[in-house]
Structure formats: structure tokens, C-alpha cells
Amino acid sequence: MSANSADPRDIFRQEAQDLLAQLEAALLDLDRRPDDGALIDTAFRALHTIKGSGAMFGFEAVAGFTHHVETAFDQVRQGKVAPSRELIGVALQAQDYMRQLIEGPERADPAAGEAILGLLRTAVDIAPSVKPSGTPPVSPAATWRIRMRLARDAMVLGTNPLLLLDELRSLGTATIVALTEDVPRLQELDPTACYVGWDVVLSTSRPRTEIEDVFIFVRDDMTLQIDQIVDEPPGRRLGEILSDRGDVAPEALKAALARQQPLGKLLLQAGAVSPDKLSAALAEQQHLRRDSAAIKPSVRVPAERLDELMDRVGELVITQSRLRQIAMTSTDVQVKGVAEEIERLALELRDTTMGIRMVPIGSLFGRFRRVVHDLSRDLGKHVELTMEGEETELDKTVIEQLNDPLVHVVRNAIDHGLEDPDERVAAGKSQSGRILLSARHAGMEVLITVSDDGRGLNRERIRARAEERGLLAADAVVGDSELLQVIFQPGFSTATQVTSLSGRGVGMDVVKRTIEGLRGTIDLGSVPNQGTKVTLRLPLTLAIIDGLLVRVGSGRYVLPLGTVEECVELSAAEDARSRGRSFLSIRGDLVPFLRLRELFAAKTPPDPFQKIVIVSSGDLKVGLVVDQVIGEHQTVIKSLSKLHADIEMFSGATILGDGAVALILDVLHLVEFGQMKEEHLKAAG
């Protein structure tokens, strides 16, 4: 096997992750809709595929364990056992054990697997032995035309075609005809080869997916065609059947029917239809044929290759920036033209590559259905989880780092926010608490919100605990927002006792550090007896951003363009009037400002006409006084070294077209610094 070829076992692991996710989603939905036959079929197919694929790729332990779970769900599918809550709970445990067998079989405890299978047998035995009420009636039979031809070496590899035909017969009424035209003469026949094909006409009430499942382990190496025969009367003409099967060439059929007039022409001659209506019908026919033939292919790519591609695009953007700077000083028209064309192509490649890295946040949200299910069971609370905006896309690197912070927030919402059922009823609420997990785009940010309808944050308890730990002075006057932010301090907790879920003061400080590490912010709001809302504000991507390049003294800096509100000029007179003040009047609004020359200790004289760049973070704004606004700049973000990691005013660095390094300003910390400076000056005045 070459160094670049993929390990088949790794391919199985990747596909198994998708199947396990489908299984978990089906089980969680089945817990709420136990009479949904489609969900039972989905769970069974996922188990069936994992078992078969596991056996093919050498995961015998996975195949053996999954076989028992599949057997239990086969009884559910046949209506012999009802999908009780106990059975679904054990199936979720089995799914976790299957994941462990696939990801780290050496860490899997066989005793734990046997215990789960024991619970599974018990759950099957105690489950009702009748079909749940409300089960949808059996769908009417459909007729399918199946043409199958196995690979020539199929029997050598262990495939028995007679078993496949028997399995098709078990689905309904089947008419089977052998196709022997490829069988060679006796002296040329290889006794181990499979020369025969089969045509099968199958009438069944089972869905197409069950027909496809018959061939799931041989599908890649065989020729298989499955077509539904729709509304075909018994007396359908032989020519039509032969043509549909592909057994007669269209030219031969046309020659045989040459003496007949086309239907459309006959209808026109009879005056039964107008030419425009006939043209519209033919156009619709062609449109439907095009749609039915359209296939959108997809390919699975390892995440590491996408990261490498993004790195190469970043280097290309830097090189393109250098080329543009050279072209600006050149008098050669061709050089300028090539530079502009490369800039356009680099921009399109950047957008395409970033689009490839974007994945729907629903892939992350789906995990929390299980989290909520298990927590509500452990805490004895009834919790309804609602998800919105699952199609919202976010950089895969950001999504990978969001799981732990969101788990902490959701756990806190259920454990601390939602009341016990009796307490909710006493407060005039429904017995079931509600958790809303939502995502939406807002400019260059994605807002992820976790809200509950619980008791809300207890401000008195937060303040008392903050004073007890020395985080707030007893006589300190703080705003509501600042008080609530105290819960993000390391070790802070208002829990009265330590449990397996909370009380140790570990969690929310981790959330804050992780989100800030992603260049994001956290908004927190709470209304007593109505609930709490936590909003995570995150950038769309961490790799490349559009920035505004500015100069302060002799240094150049980059501001994320998505945070820039506007740029205004600071005249010498206005500069003199604003000395000693911490804010400027921008169209009637007072906006605090920072003189970056003073902040960065610039040694060169200031420009005669300085500029003020108004930037925002959430609802807060601040003005940044700079010497010059240079212009927009595609910014490839480079991380700062560990030595500079504690400098909060900068979130990274980038390389400019001339090879110089420009620091990227952290707008969040600059806004917070400007707001604090304004409040201190107001308090002093």
C-alpha cells in the first residue's frame, strides 16, 4: 500500500461515526415518537450496516456485539416488541460501547459489553409484545424491477448469490429470471467464476432502502439497477417493457414503429391540443428527465488536507500582496494587469477554500440531544430541547473547539437554571423546562445562544459570594452586566453543595478562556423567574480576515474590518479641544476614544491630520486615534509566540506585502479598556 493510500480500517471508522450519529439521532427521536416506523427502520439499517461493514473490515468484536442489538431491533421492526423507554436507554448505552469498540478497542471492557447485553435482553423481555398504538399502516405494495450481475470473482470472495435471491424473496412476491448470455462454452468455463446475472420483478410493501440493504456488502463491485414500475397495467406493450429494460436499442424500436405517427402529432392533427400547450408539455417532460438524471457527487477529504490547503492559500495571499505593492511602483502596464488578475484569482480561491472549511453548526448541535437526554434523566427533570439555525455555517476549526464550552453552558442551564418539576408547577410554569439552542449570522460573526426558562441568576447570591471571595468590595457600586460577569471568574460557584455535576467552581471560567481564545465574546442576560440567556459571539473564521491597515507613528497595525463602523478626521482644533477629555461627539453621540500614539508610546511627531477609526464590539463603541488610514488589507492571521501571549491588546500578527510584520489589534480589549478609562474619568470628575 502506498504512503498516500488510505487505510480501509480508517475509512470504516469515518463511516461508522456517521452511522453512529444517525443511530443516536433515531433513538432520541424514537424516545419521543415510539410509534414512528421510519425511525425504527433507520435505527435498524444503521445497526445492520455497522455489523456488516465491521465484519468486512476486521472489526469482529464490533460485528459480534452489534449483532445482538440488531436482533433486538429486528423484533421491534417486526412489531413483536414495543420500543419502550427502557429499551431505548439500553440501546443508547450499547451505541456508546460500539463507539468505544471502534475508536479504542483496547480500552473497551468486555465485562461492560456483556452487562449491556444483559440489560438489553431484560429490556426486550419486559417490553410490551404488541405493536405500539398509532403505528402507521403497512404501505401498499410497489413493484420493482431489479437487474443484478455480481462481480466475476464474487463467489471466490465468499458471496453466495442464492442467499441474495432468497433475501429478495423474503421481502415480497418475486419473479426471478436467470440471464445466461455471458456463460462461456464448457471448455472455457472457470468453475469459480460467476457468469450468470438475474432479472427480478419484486412486489413488496417494504421501502427501496430495504431492497438496497440486501446488496450492501457487494454493492461496490457489482452491476445493480433498481427501478420502480409505476402505474404499469398488466397489458403493457412488449416494446415498451423491452425498451425500459434496455434490452432493445431505441433505434431498433423506432424502426419497428416507423409506420406510426408520434402522439403529439396525432393530437395536433385532431385539434385536441394547441401547439403551445404541446410545446409546454414536452418542455416539462425534458425538464423532469434532466432533474431525475442530475447527480451531485461528493467526496470525503481528511481535515488535515483542508488545513494544509488553507495554509497554502494564506501564503499565496501574502505573496499576492507583495506582488501588488511591486506593481504599484511599476510603470509596466502588463505587470499591473497580471497583478490585478492574480489578486482576483487569489480572492476567489480564498473564498472557495474558506467555503470548503465551513460546516453547518447542526453537526455540533446534534450532540446536545444526548447530553440533555442524559442530564434530564440523572437530575429527575423534564427538559425539552429546541434547536434553531442548525444550517448556520461556521469554520470547522471553531466548531471543533466549541463542544466543551457549550457542554458547560448547557449543563449549567439544566442543573442551576431549570427548577425541579414541582417547583415549576408551584411557580405557574409547565412541568417541563425548555432549553433553546440557536445560531445565526450577524455580520462577520456567528451568534450562538443558549437560553432557558428557569429561575434566572440570583444576583444577591452572586454578590454575596463575590464579596466573600474578595472579588468585590462590600461598598462597590457595579452595574448589572459587570456583576453577572463575576460568574466567569476562576473557582466561582454559587452552588450550596458539591455534586457530580457542579459546585466546584470549574466550568464557566473555562468557557470564557476558550471563547476569548477564539477571538470571541460572551454576552450574559438574566430575568428573575423567566430565565437566562448566554450568547457566544464568534468570528466566522480564524484563518484569513479582511482588515483595515492603519499607521500609528512608524508602526502599522490591522483592525478586523467587520468591527470598523466608520472613519472620521481629527482636525488640529478638535485635537486641542479634546485634550483632557475621554470622549468625542460623533453626530450627537458621545464615544470614548483612545490615542493609540500615547498607548503605544510613539516617538515620531503626529501627522497634522490624524484620523479616528470608530470600532465596535456588541453594543459598545470606541474611537481609535491613528496617524493614517492606509486601506483594506487581506490579513492572514499568524499566532503570537508564547512570550507575547499575555499582551491582550493584540490578537495576532500578519505579514505585509513588503515583508514587514503588522500586529492585529484586539478590538474587544481595546473597547473594554476605553470604556473603563471613561468610567474612571467620570468617577474622578
Residue pairs with C-beta under 8 A, 6 or more apart in sequence:
1 7
8 57
9 57
9 58
9 59
11 57
12 53
12 54
12 56
12 57
12 59
12 102
13 102
13 103
14 300
15 53
16 50
16 53
16 54
16 62
16 102
19 46
19 49
19 50
20 46
20 50
20 95
20 98
20 99
20 102
21 366
22 42
22 46
23 42
23 43
23 46
23 47
23 50
23 95
24 92
24 95
24 369
24 370
25 366
25 369
26 39
26 40
26 42
26 43
26 46
27 43
27 88
27 91
27 92
27 95
28 92
28 369
28 370
28 373
29 36
29 39
30 36
30 39
30 40
30 43
30 83
30 88
31 85
31 88
31 373
33 39
34 82
34 83
34 84
34 88
34 132
35 132
35 133
35 134
35 135
35 136
37 135
37 136
40 73
40 76
40 77
40 83
41 77
41 207
41 209
41 210
43 73
43 91
44 70
44 73
44 74
44 76
44 77
45 209
45 213
47 66
47 69
47 70
47 73
48 70
48 213
48 216
49 213
49 216
50 62
50 66
50 98
51 62
51 63
51 66
51 67
51 70
52 63
52 216
52 217
53 217
54 60
54 62
54 63
54 66
54 102
55 63
56 217
59 101
59 102
59 105
61 101
61 105
61 108
62 98
62 101
62 102
62 105
65 94
65 97
65 98
65 101
65 113
65 117
66 98
68 117
68 120
69 91
69 94
69 98
69 120
72 81
72 87
72 91
72 120
72 123
72 124
73 91
75 81
75 124
76 82
76 83
76 87
79 130
79 131
79 135
80 129
81 87
81 124
81 127
81 128
81 129
82 127
82 128
82 129
82 130
82 131
82 132
83 127
83 132
84 123
84 126
84 127
84 128
86 123
86 126
86 127
87 120
87 123
87 124
87 127
89 123
89 377
90 116
90 119
90 120
90 123
91 120
92 370
92 373
93 116
93 119
94 116
94 117
94 120
97 108
97 112
97 113
97 116
100 107
100 108
101 108
101 113
138 205
139 205
139 207
140 205
141 172
141 203
141 204
141 205
142 203
142 204
142 205
142 228
142 229
143 201
143 202
143 203
143 228
143 229
143 232
144 200
144 201
144 202
144 203
144 204
144 208
144 211
144 226
144 227
144 228
144 229
145 199
145 200
145 201
145 225
145 226
145 227
145 228
145 229
145 244
145 245
146 168
146 198
146 199
146 200
146 201
146 202
146 211
146 224
146 225
146 226
147 197
147 198
147 199
147 200
147 223
147 224
147 225
147 245
148 164
148 197
148 198
148 200
148 215
148 222
148 223
148 224
148 225
149 179
149 197
149 198
149 222
149 223
149 224
150 159
150 161
150 194
150 197
150 218
150 221
150 222
151 157
151 194
151 218
151 221
151 222
152 193
152 194
152 195
153 192
153 193
153 194
154 161
154 194
154 218
154 221
154 222
155 161
155 192
155 193
155 194
156 192
156 193
159 194
159 217
159 218
161 194
161 196
161 198
164 214
164 215
164 218
165 174
165 176
165 198
165 200
167 214
168 174
168 176
168 200
168 202
168 211
168 214
169 176
171 202
171 204
171 206
171 210
171 211
171 214
172 202
172 203
172 204
172 205
172 206
173 202
173 203
173 204
174 200
174 201
174 202
174 203
175 200
175 201
175 202
176 198
176 199
176 200
177 198
177 199
177 200
178 196
178 197
178 198
179 196
179 197
179 198
179 199
180 195
180 196
182 195
182 196
182 197
183 189
183 195
183 196
184 195
189 195
197 223
199 245
201 229
202 211
204 210
204 211
208 226
208 228
211 226
212 219
212 226
215 222
215 224
227 244
239 248
239 253
239 256
239 257
242 248
242 253
243 250
243 253
261 269
264 273
264 278
264 281
264 282
267 273
267 278
268 275
268 278
303 396
306 353
306 356
306 357
306 396
307 397
309 353
309 356
310 353
310 354
310 357
310 543
310 544
313 346
313 349
313 350
313 353
313 544
314 543
314 544
314 636
315 636
316 346
316 349
317 346
317 350
317 544
317 634
317 636
318 636
318 654
318 655
318 657
320 339
320 342
320 343
320 346
320 634
321 633
321 634
321 656
321 657
322 657
322 658
322 659
323 339
323 342
323 343
323 657
324 339
324 343
324 657
325 657
325 658
326 335
326 339
327 335
327 336
327 338
327 339
327 340
330 336
346 634
347 634
350 544
350 634
354 395
354 541
354 543
354 544
357 395
357 396
357 397
357 541
357 543
358 393
358 394
358 395
358 396
358 540
358 541
359 393
359 394
359 396
359 399
360 390
360 391
360 392
360 393
361 389
361 390
361 392
361 393
361 394
361 399
361 439
361 446
361 448
362 387
362 390
362 391
363 399
364 399
364 402
364 403
364 406
365 387
365 390
365 437
365 439
366 390
367 403
368 385
368 387
368 406
368 407
368 410
368 437
369 385
371 407
371 410
371 411
372 383
372 385
372 410
372 414
372 435
375 381
375 383
375 410
375 411
375 414
375 415
375 501
376 382
376 383
376 414
378 501
379 414
379 415
379 501
380 420
380 421
381 414
381 418
381 420
381 421
381 433
382 421
382 431
382 432
382 433
383 414
383 418
383 432
383 433
383 434
383 435
384 432
384 433
384 434
384 435
385 435
385 437
386 434
386 435
386 436
386 437
387 436
387 437
387 438
388 436
388 437
388 438
388 439
388 440
389 438
389 439
389 440
390 439
392 439
392 440
392 441
392 446
394 439
394 446
394 538
394 540
395 539
395 540
395 541
395 542
395 543
397 541
397 542
397 543
398 446
398 518
398 538
398 539
398 541
398 542
401 514
401 517
401 518
402 448
402 514
402 518
402 536
402 538
404 510
404 514
405 510
405 511
405 514
405 515
405 536
406 437
406 448
406 450
406 536
408 507
408 508
408 510
408 511
409 450
409 508
409 511
409 534
410 435
410 437
410 450
411 501
411 502
411 507
412 502
412 507
412 508
413 435
413 450
413 451
413 452
413 454
413 532
413 534
414 433
414 435
414 452
415 499
415 501
415 502
416 454
416 494
416 495
416 502
417 433
417 452
417 454
417 455
417 456
417 531
417 532
418 424
418 433
418 435
418 452
418 453
418 454
418 455
419 427
419 429
419 433
419 454
419 455
421 431
421 432
424 430
424 431
424 433
425 431
427 455
427 529
429 453
433 452
433 453
433 454
434 452
434 453
435 450
435 451
435 452
436 449
436 450
436 451
436 452
437 448
437 449
437 450
438 448
438 449
438 451
439 446
439 447
439 448
439 449
440 446
440 447
441 447
441 540
442 537
443 562
444 539
444 540
444 545
444 560
444 561
444 562
444 563
445 520
445 537
445 538
445 539
445 540
445 562
446 537
446 538
446 539
446 540
447 535
447 536
447 537
447 538
448 535
448 536
448 538
449 533
449 534
449 535
449 536
450 533
450 534
451 531
451 532
451 533
451 534
452 531
452 532
453 530
453 531
454 531
454 532
455 528
455 529
455 531
456 526
456 527
456 528
456 529
456 530
456 531
456 532
457 484
457 487
457 526
457 532
458 494
459 480
459 483
459 484
461 494
462 483
462 484
462 486
462 487
462 494
463 472
463 483
463 486
465 492
465 493
465 494
466 472
466 483
466 486
466 489
466 492
467 473
467 474
469 489
469 491
469 492
471 486
471 489
471 492
472 478
472 483
472 486
481 524
484 524
484 525
484 526
485 524
486 492
487 494
487 508
487 524
488 508
488 509
488 511
488 512
488 522
489 509
490 505
490 509
491 505
491 506
491 509
492 505
492 508
492 509
493 502
493 503
493 504
493 505
495 502
495 503
496 503
497 503
498 504
511 522
512 522
515 521
515 522
515 536
515 538
516 668
518 538
518 539
518 542
519 538
519 539
519 542
519 651
519 666
519 668
520 536
520 537
520 538
520 539
521 536
521 537
521 617
521 618
521 668
522 534
522 535
522 536
522 537
523 533
523 534
523 535
523 537
523 618
524 532
524 533
524 534
524 535
525 532
525 533
525 535
526 532
526 533
537 618
539 545
539 560
539 562
542 637
543 636
543 637
544 634
544 635
544 636
544 637
545 560
545 561
545 562
545 635
545 637
546 560
546 561
546 562
546 632
546 633
546 634
546 635
547 558
547 559
547 560
547 561
547 632
547 633
547 634
547 635
547 654
547 664
548 558
548 559
548 560
548 561
548 564
548 613
548 629
548 631
548 632
548 633
549 556
549 557
549 558
549 629
549 630
549 631
549 632
549 633
549 656
549 662
550 556
550 557
550 558
550 559
550 611
550 613
550 624
550 626
550 627
550 628
550 629
550 630
551 557
551 626
551 627
551 628
551 630
552 596
552 597
552 600
552 602
552 626
552 627
553 597
553 600
553 602
553 603
553 604
553 627
554 602
554 603
554 604
555 600
555 602
555 662
555 663
556 630
556 656
556 660
556 662
557 596
557 626
557 662
557 663
557 664
557 665
558 633
558 635
558 654
558 662
558 663
558 664
558 665
559 613
559 615
559 624
559 664
559 665
559 667
560 635
560 664
560 667
561 632
563 615
563 616
563 617
563 667
564 613
564 614
564 615
565 614
565 615
565 616
565 621
566 613
566 614
567 611
567 612
567 613
567 614
567 629
568 586
568 611
568 612
568 614
569 609
569 610
569 611
569 612
570 578
570 609
570 610
570 611
570 612
570 625
571 609
572 608
572 609
574 584
575 610
578 584
578 593
582 592
582 593
582 674
582 677
582 678
582 681
583 590
583 591
583 592
583 593
583 678
584 590
584 591
584 593
584 612
584 623
585 591
586 614
586 623
589 621
591 614
591 621
591 622
591 623
592 621
592 622
592 623
592 674
592 675
592 677
592 678
593 612
593 622
593 623
593 624
593 625
593 674
594 622
594 623
594 624
594 625
594 670
594 673
594 674
594 677
595 625
596 602
596 624
596 625
596 626
597 606
597 625
597 627
599 649
602 627
606 627
607 627
607 628
610 625
610 626
610 627
611 625
611 626
611 627
611 628
611 629
612 623
612 624
612 625
612 626
613 623
613 624
613 626
613 629
614 621
614 622
614 623
614 624
615 621
615 622
615 623
615 624
615 667
615 670
615 671
616 622
616 667
616 671
617 667
617 668
617 671
617 672
620 671
620 672
620 675
621 671
622 670
622 671
622 674
622 675
623 674
624 665
624 670
633 654
633 656
635 654
635 664
636 654
636 655
637 651
637 652
637 653
637 654
637 664
638 652
638 653
638 654
638 655
639 652
640 647
640 650
640 652
640 653
644 650
648 666
648 669
649 665
649 666
649 669
649 670
649 673
650 663
650 664
650 665
650 666
651 664
651 665
651 666
652 663
652 664
653 661
653 662
653 663
653 664
654 661
654 662
654 664
655 661
655 662
656 662
